[in-house]
Amino acid sequence: MHLSSLFIYPVKGLRGFSVNVAEVDALGLIGDRRFLVVDETGRFLTQRTHARMALVDTALDADTLTLAAAGAGSVSISRASDSSAPLRTVSIWKSEGLLAEDCGDAPAAWLGDFLGLRCRLVRVGDRFSRPVTKPAARPGDRVGFPDAVPMLVISEASLADLNARLVARGEDALPMNRFRPNLVVAGCPAFAEDTWPRFRIGEITFRSAGPCVRCIVPTIDQQTAERGKEPLRTLATYRRTAVNPTDVNFGQNLINETKSGTLRVDDAVEVSKLKRF
């Protein structure tokens, strides 16, 4: 087995991009969801309620995040924490009172014009702290602006299995970007990732934080922002569990036990069912 793709999503809910190499820190992949779009109350915004977020491209260089969209130009923001930036209290699901740095009026105006709403862009800074609250979490496990955990893994075989079922129902096969994983693994059977309590990719060790319960985002075409009924309709026929029969699962949530290191496409994947390697 090996790591076949790596994806970073600099701003929660906006487009991501693939990379061949990614550095890991205490919050997960460096550059991944270190920015967040919030409403005027500080509540997080995503494609769940604002599908047009799928149309905003993101790019990172060493110092800058750039947002761009067709017909809307672009805006650039510093990636670095700024002690003089105003602090804004934000929330993501049950994580309340998070202190994030406001990125200023320019990105707020650009995003507001494109999305058609009043919003702000905020950034993880030196005052930000958010522990992982999943049952699998241990002291020292932290996360940035994802829903709950630092990363998500899906195997190529799992998507191939789903696509075979979709095609058999007369539906179109779907690309991996519908599911917004960070890590894609090749060389294993479909849904093998569901069975890995701990595993290592290259020099980074991961702990499973349980299945990813899918919301409506996979039904949104990431190129057009149009919504449909698939793949949730098909996943619901075979990806429910007796424990939580209302949940539809696809992919596994991950906590990186290794808080510093490098991931590279083609790194070997080593699975251990023991508590320690």
C-alpha positions in Angstrom: 0.0 0.0 0.0 1.1 3.6 -0.6 0.0 7.2 -0.4 -1.3 8.0 -3.9 -2.5 11.6 -3.3 -2.2 14.4 -0.8 -4.7 17.3 -0.6 -4.6 20.6 1.3 -7.6 22.9 1.8 -6.3 26.2 3.1 -9.7 27.7 3.9 -12.4 25.5 5.3 -15.2 25.1 2.7 -13.2 26.5 -0.2 -11.4 24.5 -2.9 -8.3 22.7 -2.1 -5.4 21.4 -4.3 -3.1 18.4 -4.5 0.6 18.5 -3.5 3.4 15.9 -3.7 4.9 16.8 -0.3 3.3 18.2 2.9 4.8 19.0 6.3 2.9 18.0 9.4 2.7 19.9 12.7 0.5 19.6 15.8 -2.6 20.7 13.9 -2.2 18.4 11.0 -1.0 19.2 7.5 0.7 22.6 7.5 -1.5 25.0 5.5 -4.6 22.9 5.8 -7.7 24.7 7.1 -5.7 27.4 8.9 -8.3 30.0 7.6 -12.0 30.1 8.2 -14.9 32.1 6.8 -17.4 33.2 9.5 -20.6 35.1 9.6 -21.0 38.4 11.6 -21.5 36.4 14.8 -18.3 34.4 14.4 -20.1 31.2 13.4 -18.3 29.1 10.7 -19.6 28.9 7.2 -19.3 26.0 4.8 -20.7 24.6 1.5 -23.5 23.0 3.6 -25.3 26.3 3.4 -23.3 28.3 0.9 -22.5 26.0 -2.1 -20.8 28.9 -4.0 -17.8 28.4 -1.7 -16.9 25.5 -3.9 -16.1 27.9 -6.7 -13.4 29.8 -4.8 -9.8 28.6 -5.7 -7.1 28.7 -3.1 -3.3 28.9 -3.5 -0.4 29.1 -1.1 3.1 30.3 -1.4 5.6 30.6 1.5 4.0 33.8 2.8 0.7 34.3 1.2 -2.8 32.8 0.8 -4.5 33.8 -2.5 -8.2 33.4 -3.2 -9.5 33.7 -6.7 -12.7 32.9 -8.7 -13.8 33.2 -12.3 -14.9 36.7 -13.1 -14.1 38.0 -9.6 -10.3 38.6 -9.6 -8.3 37.6 -6.5 -7.3 38.8 -3.1 -4.1 37.9 -1.1 -3.7 37.5 2.6 -0.6 36.9 4.8 -0.3 33.4 6.2 1.7 34.5 9.2 0.2 35.2 12.6 0.1 38.9 13.4 0.0 39.9 17.1 -1.5 43.3 16.1 -4.5 41.7 14.2 -7.9 42.1 15.9 -9.0 38.9 17.6 -12.4 37.5 16.8 -14.3 34.9 18.8 -15.4 32.1 16.5 -17.2 28.8 16.7 -17.2 25.5 14.9 -19.9 23.0 15.9 -19.5 22.6 19.7 -16.1 24.3 19.8 -17.0 27.7 21.1 -15.0 30.7 22.1 -12.1 30.1 19.8 -9.8 33.1 19.4 -8.8 33.7 15.8 -7.1 36.6 14.0 -9.3 38.7 11.7 -7.7 39.0 8.3 -8.9 42.5 7.5 -11.5 44.2 5.4 -10.1 43.4 1.9 -10.7 39.6 2.0 -13.9 40.1 3.9 -15.2 42.4 1.1 -14.0 40.1 -1.7 -15.6 37.0 -0.2 -18.7 38.9 0.7 -19.2 40.2 -2.8 -18.6 36.8 -4.3 -20.7 34.8 -1.8 -23.5 37.4 -1.5 -23.3 37.7 2.3 -21.6 39.6 5.1 -18.7 37.6 6.4 -15.1 37.8 7.7 -12.0 35.7 7.0 -10.1 34.6 10.1 -6.8 32.8 10.6 -5.2 30.5 13.2 -2.8 32.7 15.2 -0.7 32.5 18.3 -3.8 32.9 20.6 -5.7 30.0 18.9 -6.1 26.7 20.8 -8.6 23.9 20.0 -8.2 20.4 21.5 -9.6 17.4 19.6 -12.7 16.3 21.5 -13.4 13.0 19.8 -13.3 9.9 22.2 -10.1 8.8 20.4 -8.3 12.0 21.4 -5.4 12.1 23.9 -3.8 15.0 25.7 -1.9 17.1 23.2 -4.1 16.3 20.3 -5.2 19.6 18.7 -6.9 20.7 15.5 -7.3 23.9 13.5 -10.6 24.7 11.6 -11.7 21.2 10.3 -15.0 19.9 11.7 -13.4 17.9 14.4 -10.1 16.2 13.6 -7.0 17.1 11.7 -7.2 14.7 8.7 -9.4 12.4 6.6 -8.2 9.3 4.7 -10.1 7.5 1.8 -8.8 4.6 -0.3 -8.9 4.6 -4.1 -10.6 1.2 -3.9 -13.4 2.6 -1.7 -14.2 5.3 -4.3 -14.0 2.7 -7.1 -16.5 0.5 -5.2 -18.9 3.4 -4.9 -18.5 4.4 -8.5 -19.2 0.9 -9.7 -22.5 1.0 -7.8 -23.3 4.5 -9.1 -22.7 3.4 -12.7 -24.8 0.3 -12.2 -27.7 2.5 -11.1 -27.3 4.7 -14.3 -25.5 7.5 -12.5 -22.2 9.2 -13.3 -19.0 8.2 -11.5 -17.7 10.8 -9.2 -14.2 12.3 -8.6 -12.5 12.1 -5.2 -12.8 15.8 -4.7 -16.5 15.3 -3.7 -15.3 13.9 -0.4 -12.4 16.3 0.3 -9.9 13.9 1.8 -6.4 14.8 2.9 -4.9 11.4 2.3 -5.7 8.9 -0.5 -4.3 5.4 -0.3 -3.8 2.9 -3.1 -3.1 -0.8 -3.0 -5.7 -2.0 -0.4 -9.2 -3.5 -0.7 -12.3 -1.2 -0.6 -13.0 0.2 2.9 -9.8 -1.4 4.3 -9.2 2.0 5.9 -12.2 1.4 8.2 -10.2 -1.4 9.9 -7.0 0.5 10.7 -6.9 1.6 14.4 -3.3 2.9 13.9 -1.1 3.1 10.9 2.0 4.8 9.6 2.6 6.6 6.3 6.3 7.3 5.9 7.4 8.8 9.1 4.0 9.9 10.4 1.8 7.7 12.7 -1.9 8.1 12.7 -4.7 7.0 15.0 -8.3 6.5 13.8 -10.9 8.8 15.2 -13.8 6.9 13.7 -15.7 6.9 10.5 -16.5 10.2 8.7 -20.3 10.7 8.7 -21.1 12.4 5.5 -23.2 15.6 5.2 -24.6 17.0 2.0 -21.3 18.4 0.7 -20.5 15.3 -1.4 -23.6 16.0 -3.3 -22.2 19.3 -4.5 -20.3 19.4 -7.8 -17.0 21.1 -6.9 -16.7 22.6 -10.3 -20.2 24.1 -10.7 -21.6 24.2 -7.1 -24.7 22.4 -8.3 -26.3 20.0 -5.9 -27.7 16.6 -6.6 -28.9 13.5 -4.7 -25.8 11.3 -5.3 -23.7 9.9 -3.8 -25.6 10.0 -0.5 -28.6 8.1 -2.0 -26.4 5.2 -3.0 -24.1 5.3 0.0 -27.2 5.0 2.2 -27.9 1.6 0.8 -24.7 0.0 2.1 -22.7 2.4 4.3 -24.8 2.6 7.4 -24.0 0.8 10.7 -26.2 -0.8 13.3 -24.6 1.4 16.0 -25.8 4.7 14.3 -28.2 3.6 11.5 -29.0 7.2 10.5 -25.3 7.9 9.7 -23.9 7.4 6.2 -20.1 6.8 6.5 -17.4 7.2 3.9 -13.7 7.6 4.9 -12.0 7.6 8.2 -11.2 10.6 10.5 -7.6 10.7 11.7 -5.5 12.2 14.4 -1.8 12.5 13.7 0.1 11.1 16.6 3.4 12.3 15.1 3.3 16.1 15.5 6.2 16.9 13.2 7.4 15.4 10.0 6.9 15.1 6.3 4.4 13.2 4.1 5.2 12.4 0.5 3.2 10.9 -2.3 4.3 7.3 -2.8 5.2 6.8 0.9 4.5 3.3 2.1 1.5 2.6 4.3 2.2 0.3 7.2 -0.8 -0.9 9.3 -0.5 -2.3 12.8 -3.3 -3.7 14.8 -1.2 -3.5 18.0 -1.2 -0.5 20.2 2.4 0.2 19.5 4.5 -0.3 16.3 
